[in-house]
Amino acid sequence: MSTYTLILAGGKGTRLWPLSREDYPKQFYNIFNRSLFQKTVERALLFSKPDEILVVTNERYKFRVLDDLEEMGVEVPKENILMEPAARNTLPAIYFGVKSIIDNGSNPGDSVAVLPSDHYIEPDEAYRKAFENANRISKRFLVTFGIQPSKPHTGYGYIKPGERIDSEAFKVEKFVEKPELEKAKEYVTSGYLWNSGMFMFGLDLFVEECKLHQPDVVDAFKLPIKEAYSVLPEVSVDYGIMEKTDKAAVVKLNSFWSDVGSFDSLYEIFEKDEAGNAIRGECVALEAKNNLVYGGRLTAIIGVEDLVVVDTKDAVLVCKKNDSQRVKEVVEILKQKNDKRAEVHRTAYRPWGSYTVLEENQFYKIKRLTVKPKKRLSLQKHYHRSEHWVVVKGTAKVTVDGEEKLLRNGESTFIPAGAIHRLENPGRIPLEVIEVQIGEYLDENDIERFEDDFERV
């Protein structure tokens, strides 16, 4: 019998803005020397082979998933990277994955672990034992994992364990939404557990419970996938199944766990200095205590306590730690203003590499392009801007209106507006190019693609 792992990797991660943006959410951000997604894959490999791992994401993050897997040297089959046409919460995402496993020939008795890709967990021996215990009862119960609370927390849901199943597992008596502080204190002293959002199901049992409690979801997936997502309800697996089934069980997980849902959570994870400051980057701290500083530039803090200071070059966040949950309100304000900084960093990642905006004004924009070895941009043209390319590292193969030439460091070329062009890295080292755009309209949507190795529109 096989144990599959289904990784949910479609979240936008707005609560860690400005580190996390919709175009590059927290599960792919390199916070811990590996991304949270990569750390999730490492945990998946404890119980599943690479071809038993599935990832549910969307077109926007497809190449982030593929790049992270390639960097790890983990060969998950491409058909195991499932693209949701629209976000419909966790139940449709999980059913999509479970149905794909079954359709591809699972065996009776096979199970699946469901892991969010944006959690931080230390996979110690307690973690391994908890999943082994959950797998043992997953043919009879839909298992969730409960975290022993370290303190009252208003940012997590809670689970009340009920009747004991065995020494390690309990039936779920009830689920509770995120409480006010006084209720949270009461839950902690009454033996409630934090709801981790991780699950273990027997495949057949999960489908049976979906048919019983969410037949609309099951029926929708009988349609082609795009049609299915046009009629699917938006429903979480907790509300849609776990709170309705009489087969919900909880296994205690005693490993360190965080959903990394705020900068407060990051502060708890990071190492601190003798004054309680958690610092990532270059910082001078004078008479400052218990602060989180995450900076791309030299940051100085003097005489302050319990602050979050985050600098990403195009945005700076300063707030009290206990107000960090309100960051998503900032994102909403930026969206209402159509401010792209809600979604995109100065550095944006593409399947061929990345670009960083160095400077921009109304009529010009300067970028640094980094093209991976043996990769190339789409064959394209722009209607409203011309471009100058200057090679600063590597060798560039440039095509302009059918004419090809090689450019080496220090050499340049000009692409007039309307010219069909392409940039390629034929070499074995990353290619770096400075691009100067000049025109009256410089948005990224001024592009018409004629060919693309990555099948983008």
C-alpha positions as CSV (number, residue, x, y, z in Angstrom):
1,M,0.0,0.0,0.0
2,S,1.2,3.5,-0.8
3,T,1.1,6.7,1.1
4,Y,0.7,9.7,-1.2
5,T,1.4,13.3,-0.3
6,L,-0.7,16.1,-1.6
7,I,0.9,19.6,-1.2
8,L,-1.4,22.6,-1.4
9,A,0.6,25.5,-3.0
10,G,-1.9,28.0,-4.3
11,G,-2.1,30.5,-1.4
12,K,-1.4,34.2,-1.9
13,G,0.3,34.8,1.5
14,T,-0.8,38.5,1.9
15,R,-0.2,38.4,5.7
16,L,3.6,38.6,5.2
17,W,3.6,41.6,2.9
18,P,5.9,43.2,1.8
19,L,8.1,40.0,1.9
20,S,5.3,37.9,0.4
21,R,3.4,39.3,-2.7
22,E,0.7,37.6,-4.8
23,D,3.2,37.1,-7.6
24,Y,5.8,35.5,-5.2
25,P,3.9,34.3,-2.1
26,K,5.5,33.2,1.2
27,Q,5.6,29.5,0.3
28,F,8.2,30.2,-2.4
29,Y,10.1,33.0,-0.6
30,N,13.5,31.9,0.7
31,I,13.1,32.7,4.3
32,F,14.9,29.7,5.9
33,N,17.7,29.0,3.3
34,R,15.1,26.9,1.5
35,S,11.6,28.0,0.7
36,L,8.7,26.8,2.8
37,F,7.5,24.8,-0.2
38,Q,10.9,23.1,-0.5
39,K,10.8,22.2,3.2
40,T,7.3,20.8,2.7
41,V,8.6,18.6,-0.1
42,E,11.4,17.4,2.2
43,R,8.8,16.3,4.8
44,A,6.7,14.6,2.1
45,L,9.7,12.5,1.1
46,L,9.8,11.0,4.6
47,F,6.7,8.9,3.6
48,S,6.3,9.2,-0.2
49,K,8.4,8.6,-3.2
50,P,8.8,11.5,-5.7
51,D,6.2,9.9,-8.0
52,E,3.7,9.7,-5.1
53,I,3.9,13.4,-4.4
54,L,1.2,15.7,-6.0
55,V,1.1,19.5,-5.9
56,V,-2.1,21.5,-6.3
57,T,-1.3,25.1,-7.5
58,N,-2.3,27.4,-10.3
59,E,-0.8,28.7,-13.6
60,R,0.6,31.8,-11.8
61,Y,2.8,29.6,-9.5
62,K,3.4,26.6,-11.9
63,F,7.0,27.6,-12.7
64,R,7.8,28.5,-9.1
65,V,6.9,24.9,-8.2
66,L,8.9,23.5,-11.0
67,D,11.9,25.7,-10.3
68,D,11.9,24.8,-6.6
69,L,11.7,21.1,-7.4
70,E,14.5,21.4,-10.0
71,E,16.7,23.2,-7.5
72,M,16.2,20.3,-5.0
73,G,16.8,17.6,-7.6
74,V,13.4,16.1,-6.9
75,E,11.7,14.7,-10.0
76,V,8.0,14.9,-9.4
77,P,6.2,13.9,-12.6
78,K,4.8,16.9,-14.4
79,E,1.4,15.3,-14.5
80,N,1.4,15.4,-10.7
81,I,1.5,19.2,-10.8
82,L,-2.2,20.0,-10.9
83,M,-3.4,23.4,-12.0
84,E,-6.6,24.9,-10.5
85,P,-8.3,27.2,-13.0
86,A,-9.7,29.3,-10.0
87,A,-9.3,29.4,-6.2
88,R,-12.1,27.5,-4.5
89,N,-10.6,26.9,-1.1
90,T,-9.2,23.7,0.3
91,L,-12.0,21.1,-0.2
92,P,-12.0,21.3,-4.1
93,A,-8.2,21.4,-4.1
94,I,-7.9,18.3,-2.0
95,Y,-10.7,16.5,-3.9
96,F,-8.9,17.4,-7.2
97,G,-5.7,15.7,-5.9
98,V,-7.5,12.7,-4.5
99,K,-9.4,12.1,-7.7
100,S,-6.2,12.4,-9.7
101,I,-4.5,9.7,-7.6
102,I,-7.5,7.4,-7.9
103,D,-7.8,8.0,-11.7
104,N,-4.1,7.1,-12.1
105,G,-4.5,3.7,-10.6
106,S,-4.3,3.8,-6.8
107,N,-4.9,0.6,-4.8
108,P,-7.6,-0.1,-2.2
109,G,-6.2,0.9,1.2
110,D,-3.9,3.6,-0.1
111,S,-3.8,6.8,1.9
112,V,-2.8,10.5,1.3
113,A,-1.3,13.1,3.6
114,V,-2.4,16.6,2.9
115,L,0.2,19.3,3.7
116,P,-0.1,23.1,3.3
117,S,3.1,24.4,1.6
118,D,3.5,27.5,3.8
119,H,3.9,26.0,7.3
120,Y,7.1,25.8,9.2
121,I,7.7,22.4,11.0
122,E,10.7,20.7,12.5
123,P,10.3,17.1,11.2
124,D,11.7,15.3,14.3
125,E,10.9,11.8,15.6
126,A,7.6,13.1,17.1
127,Y,6.5,14.2,13.6
128,R,7.3,10.8,12.1
129,K,5.5,9.0,14.8
130,A,2.4,11.2,14.5
131,F,2.1,10.5,10.8
132,E,2.7,6.8,11.3
133,N,-0.1,6.8,13.9
134,A,-2.4,8.7,11.6
135,N,-1.8,6.4,8.7
136,R,-2.6,3.4,10.9
137,I,-6.2,4.6,11.5
138,S,-6.7,6.5,8.2
139,K,-8.8,3.7,6.6
140,R,-11.4,4.2,9.3
141,F,-11.1,7.9,10.2
142,L,-10.4,11.2,8.5
143,V,-7.4,12.3,10.6
144,T,-6.3,15.8,11.4
145,F,-3.3,16.8,13.4
146,G,-3.6,18.8,16.6
147,I,-0.8,20.9,18.0
148,Q,-0.3,21.1,21.8
149,P,-0.7,24.9,22.4
150,S,2.3,26.7,23.8
151,K,0.1,29.7,24.7
152,P,-3.4,31.1,24.1
153,H,-3.5,32.2,20.4
154,T,-6.3,34.0,18.7
155,G,-4.9,33.3,15.2
156,Y,-5.6,29.6,15.2
157,G,-8.7,27.4,15.2
158,Y,-9.0,24.8,17.9
159,I,-10.0,21.1,18.2
160,K,-11.5,19.5,21.3
161,P,-10.4,15.9,21.5
162,G,-13.2,13.5,22.5
163,E,-13.4,9.7,23.0
164,R,-10.0,8.0,22.8
165,I,-9.4,5.7,19.8
166,D,-6.0,4.4,21.0
167,S,-3.1,5.7,23.0
168,E,-2.2,8.3,20.3
169,A,-5.6,9.3,18.7
170,F,-9.0,10.7,19.7
171,K,-12.3,11.2,18.0
172,V,-12.9,14.9,17.4
173,E,-15.6,16.2,19.7
174,K,-15.8,19.6,18.0
175,F,-13.9,22.2,15.9
176,V,-13.8,25.8,17.1
177,E,-13.1,28.9,15.0
178,K,-10.4,31.4,15.9
179,P,-11.5,32.7,19.4
180,E,-11.2,35.9,21.4
181,L,-8.3,35.9,23.9
182,E,-10.3,34.9,26.9
183,K,-11.8,32.0,25.1
184,A,-8.4,31.0,23.9
185,K,-7.1,30.9,27.5
186,E,-10.0,28.7,28.4
187,Y,-9.4,26.3,25.6
188,V,-5.7,25.9,26.4
189,T,-6.5,25.0,30.1
190,S,-9.3,22.6,28.9
191,G,-7.1,20.4,26.7
192,Y,-8.0,21.8,23.3
193,L,-5.4,21.6,20.5
194,W,-4.5,24.0,17.7
195,N,-5.9,23.0,14.4
196,S,-2.8,22.5,12.1
197,G,-4.6,22.2,8.8
198,M,-2.8,19.0,8.0
199,F,-4.6,15.7,7.3
200,M,-4.3,12.0,6.6
201,F,-7.1,10.2,4.7
202,G,-7.7,6.8,3.3
203,L,-8.5,7.7,-0.4
204,D,-11.7,5.6,-0.6
205,L,-13.0,6.9,2.8
206,F,-12.4,10.5,1.8
207,V,-14.4,10.1,-1.4
208,E,-17.2,8.3,0.4
209,E,-17.5,11.1,2.9
210,C,-17.5,13.7,0.1
211,K,-20.3,11.9,-1.6
212,L,-22.3,11.9,1.7
213,H,-21.6,15.5,2.8
214,Q,-20.6,17.4,-0.4
215,P,-22.2,15.7,-3.4
216,D,-22.1,19.0,-5.4
217,V,-18.3,18.8,-5.3
218,V,-18.2,15.2,-6.4
219,D,-20.6,15.9,-9.2
220,A,-18.7,18.9,-10.4
221,F,-15.5,16.9,-10.9
222,K,-17.4,14.7,-13.4
223,L,-17.1,17.6,-15.8
224,P,-13.9,18.8,-17.6
225,I,-11.7,20.6,-15.1
226,K,-12.4,24.2,-16.3
227,E,-16.2,23.5,-16.3
228,A,-15.9,21.9,-12.9
229,Y,-14.2,25.0,-11.4
230,S,-16.9,27.3,-12.9
231,V,-19.6,25.5,-10.8
232,L,-17.7,24.4,-7.7
233,P,-18.6,26.0,-4.4
234,E,-15.9,27.8,-2.4
235,V,-15.6,25.6,0.7
236,S,-12.9,24.6,3.1
237,V,-12.3,20.9,4.0
238,D,-12.9,21.8,7.6
239,Y,-16.3,23.2,7.1
240,G,-17.4,21.0,4.2
241,I,-16.3,17.6,5.6
242,M,-14.5,17.5,8.9
243,E,-17.2,19.4,10.9
244,K,-19.9,17.2,9.4
245,T,-18.5,13.7,9.3
246,D,-18.8,11.3,12.3
247,K,-15.4,9.8,11.3
248,A,-13.1,12.8,12.3
249,A,-10.1,11.9,14.4
250,V,-7.2,13.9,15.8
251,V,-3.7,12.8,16.4
252,K,-1.5,15.0,18.7
253,L,1.6,16.4,17.0
254,N,4.2,17.5,19.5
255,S,6.8,18.9,17.1
256,F,7.4,22.6,16.7
257,W,4.8,24.0,14.2
258,S,3.9,27.4,12.9
259,D,1.6,28.5,10.1
260,V,3.9,31.5,9.6
261,G,0.7,33.5,9.4
262,S,2.2,36.8,10.6
263,F,5.4,38.5,11.4
264,D,4.7,37.7,15.0
265,S,5.0,34.0,14.0
266,L,8.3,34.7,12.2
267,Y,9.7,36.4,15.3
268,E,8.9,33.2,17.3
269,I,10.8,31.0,14.8
270,F,13.9,33.1,14.3
271,E,16.9,33.1,16.7
272,K,17.2,36.1,19.0
273,D,20.2,38.1,20.3
274,E,20.7,38.8,24.0
275,A,18.2,41.7,23.9
276,G,15.5,39.5,22.3
277,N,15.9,41.0,18.8
278,A,15.4,38.7,15.8
279,I,17.5,40.1,13.0
280,R,17.9,39.1,9.4
281,G,20.2,41.3,7.4
282,E,22.5,44.1,8.6
283,C,21.3,46.0,11.7
284,V,22.6,48.2,14.4
285,A,20.5,48.0,17.5
286,L,21.0,50.4,20.4
287,E,18.9,49.9,23.6
288,A,16.3,48.1,21.5
289,K,14.5,45.0,22.7
290,N,12.3,42.2,21.3
291,N,12.1,43.5,17.8
292,L,12.0,41.7,14.4
293,V,14.2,43.4,11.8
294,Y,14.2,41.9,8.3
295,G,16.1,44.2,5.9
296,G,17.8,44.3,2.6
297,R,19.7,47.5,3.6
298,L,21.5,48.6,6.7
299,T,18.9,49.3,9.4
300,A,19.4,51.1,12.7
301,I,16.9,50.9,15.6
302,I,17.3,52.9,18.7
303,G,15.3,52.8,21.9
304,V,12.4,50.8,20.5
305,E,10.7,47.6,21.7
306,D,8.3,45.0,20.2
307,L,8.5,46.4,16.6
308,V,8.4,44.7,13.2
309,V,10.7,46.5,10.7
310,V,10.7,45.0,7.2
311,D,12.5,46.6,4.2
312,T,12.3,45.2,0.7
313,K,13.7,48.2,-1.1
314,D,10.4,49.1,-2.8
315,A,8.4,49.0,0.5
316,V,9.0,49.4,4.2
317,L,6.7,48.0,7.0
318,V,6.9,49.3,10.6
319,C,4.4,48.1,13.1
320,K,3.9,46.8,16.6
321,K,4.4,43.0,16.7
322,N,0.9,42.5,18.1
323,D,-0.6,44.5,15.1
324,S,1.2,42.5,12.4
325,Q,-2.0,40.6,11.6
326,R,-3.3,43.8,10.1
327,V,-0.8,43.8,7.3
328,K,-3.5,42.3,5.0
329,E,-5.4,45.6,5.4
330,V,-2.5,47.4,3.8
331,V,-2.6,45.0,0.9
332,E,-6.3,45.7,0.4
333,I,-5.7,49.5,0.4
334,L,-2.9,49.1,-2.2
335,K,-5.2,46.9,-4.4
336,Q,-8.0,49.5,-4.2
337,K,-5.4,52.0,-5.6
338,N,-4.3,49.5,-8.3
339,D,-0.8,49.7,-6.8
340,K,1.2,46.9,-8.3
341,R,3.3,46.7,-5.1
342,A,0.5,44.6,-3.6
343,E,1.4,41.9,-6.1
344,V,4.9,42.3,-7.5
345,H,8.4,42.8,-6.0
346,R,11.0,44.8,-7.8
347,T,12.4,41.3,-8.7
348,A,9.9,39.2,-10.6
349,Y,10.4,35.6,-11.5
350,R,9.7,34.0,-14.8
351,P,10.2,30.5,-16.1
352,W,13.3,31.6,-18.0
353,G,14.8,33.5,-15.0
354,S,14.0,36.8,-13.4
355,Y,14.1,40.6,-13.8
356,T,14.7,43.3,-11.3
357,V,13.5,46.9,-11.8
358,L,16.4,49.1,-11.0
359,E,14.8,52.5,-11.8
360,E,11.6,53.7,-13.5
361,N,9.9,56.9,-14.5
362,Q,6.9,57.9,-16.6
363,F,8.8,57.4,-19.9
364,Y,11.6,55.0,-19.1
365,K,12.3,51.8,-17.1
366,I,15.7,50.2,-16.4
367,K,15.8,46.4,-15.6
368,R,18.4,43.8,-14.9
369,L,17.5,40.5,-16.7
370,T,18.9,37.2,-15.5
371,V,18.4,34.4,-18.0
372,K,19.1,30.8,-16.9
373,P,21.5,28.6,-19.0
374,K,19.8,27.2,-22.1
375,K,16.6,29.2,-21.5
376,R,15.1,31.9,-23.7
377,L,12.3,34.5,-23.6
378,S,9.3,34.2,-25.8
379,L,9.4,35.5,-29.4
380,Q,7.6,38.8,-28.9
381,K,7.0,42.4,-29.8
382,H,5.9,45.5,-28.0
383,Y,3.8,48.3,-29.5
384,H,4.6,51.2,-27.2
385,R,8.2,50.9,-26.2
386,S,11.7,50.4,-27.6
387,E,14.4,48.5,-25.7
388,H,18.2,48.7,-25.4
389,W,20.0,45.6,-24.3
390,V,23.5,45.7,-22.8
391,V,25.2,42.4,-21.9
392,V,27.1,42.5,-18.6
393,K,27.7,38.8,-18.0
394,G,27.6,35.7,-20.3
395,T,26.7,35.5,-23.9
396,A,23.4,36.5,-25.4
397,K,21.8,35.2,-28.6
398,V,19.6,38.0,-29.9
399,T,17.0,37.8,-32.6
400,V,15.5,41.0,-34.1
401,D,13.1,40.7,-37.1
402,G,14.6,37.4,-38.1
403,E,18.3,38.4,-37.9
404,E,20.3,36.6,-35.3
405,K,23.6,37.7,-33.6
406,L,25.7,36.9,-30.5
407,L,26.5,39.6,-28.0
408,R,29.2,39.3,-25.3
409,N,29.7,41.3,-22.2
410,G,30.0,45.0,-23.0
411,E,28.2,44.7,-26.3
412,S,24.7,46.0,-26.9
413,T,21.7,46.1,-29.4
414,F,18.6,48.2,-30.0
415,I,15.1,46.8,-30.5
416,P,12.7,49.4,-32.0
417,A,9.0,49.3,-31.0
418,G,7.1,46.8,-33.2
419,A,10.2,44.7,-33.9
420,I,9.7,40.9,-33.4
421,H,12.6,39.9,-31.0
422,R,13.9,37.3,-28.7
423,L,16.6,37.0,-26.0
424,E,18.3,33.6,-25.4
425,N,21.1,32.3,-23.2
426,P,23.0,29.6,-25.2
427,G,25.7,29.3,-22.6
428,R,26.3,27.4,-19.4
429,I,26.4,30.3,-17.0
430,P,23.5,32.7,-16.2
431,L,23.2,35.6,-18.6
432,E,22.8,39.1,-17.2
433,V,21.5,41.9,-19.4
434,I,20.7,45.5,-18.6
435,E,17.5,46.5,-20.4
436,V,16.5,50.1,-20.9
437,Q,12.9,50.6,-22.0
438,I,11.8,53.9,-23.5
439,G,8.2,54.7,-24.4
440,E,4.9,56.2,-23.4
441,Y,3.5,52.9,-22.0
442,L,5.8,50.6,-20.1
443,D,3.4,48.0,-18.5
444,E,4.2,44.3,-18.7
445,N,1.0,43.7,-20.7
446,D,2.4,45.5,-23.7
447,I,3.5,42.2,-25.2
448,E,2.4,40.0,-28.1
449,R,3.9,36.5,-28.1
450,F,4.4,34.5,-31.2
451,E,6.3,31.5,-29.8
452,D,6.9,30.5,-26.2
453,D,8.8,27.5,-24.8
454,F,6.6,27.6,-21.6
455,E,3.2,27.7,-23.4
456,R,2.2,31.0,-21.9
457,V,-0.5,33.0,-23.6
